[in-house]
Amino acid sequence: MNIIFNALNYLLNHIFDITGDLGIAIILITILVRVFLIPISIKQKKSMYNQQCMSQKIEGIKTKYGNDKAKLQQELQKCYTENAKSMLGCLISLLQLPIISSLYFVIIKMPISVGSIIVPWVSSIKLPDPHFIIPAIYLFVSICPTLLSYIPYLNSLKLPLNNQSTKLSLLTTSIFSLILTVKAPIALGIYFITTGLFSLFEEIIYRIYMRKKTLYN
């Protein structure tokens, strides 16, 4: 963990030396880390996609073999075996945590207290945003992924939407986002917004890819 922390701390300082702006340096190092983690992220998305497909398949099997318990158990057992294999993708995603958490601590422990051209209304990005602009932006970014399934083009599995569940998810995400950023240093807000936008665009591109793959298969 210390090795990762020291490497990211060195990289952040090096980027800051080049750009001369700590806010921009945080954005660039966050993007670099997320690009590095793309293979693991894709593995995780594939696993989640397979889980959704498996849920649909299981429902279809229950409908088809509802009156034949022996056949139903046999087919469900096959599905559960396949499901166990796809779960490995979710476990692999845990490899991201040491890197992401190290980057978080690198940013929060920065000794430098300066402003940034990105947030000209404050003198230091180590202070909370007095105008709540950063928390508002992060709130918007954080709820966007939940809304993607409402766009038919991006809902490749044609999954039914549970409005009550979606409203609860939006409310929970909104509250958590505000708690996370209202009193947090702006530097962390910049990090959260950057990683949130990266994840959003990554999800959109992946959904477009899966839609095309579904159409041509």
Secondary structure, DSSP 8 states (H G I E B T S, - for coil): -HHHHHHHHHHHHHHHHHHS-HHHHHHHHHHHHHHHTHHHHHHHHHHHHHHHHHHHHHHHHHHHTTT-HHHHHHHHHHHHHHHHHHHHHHHHGGGHHHHHHHHHHHHHT-------TTSTT-S-TTS--TT-HHHHHHHHHHHHHHHGGGSGGG-TT-----HHHHHHHHHHHHHHHHHHHSSS-HHHHHHHHHHHHHHHHHHHHHHHHHHHHHHH-
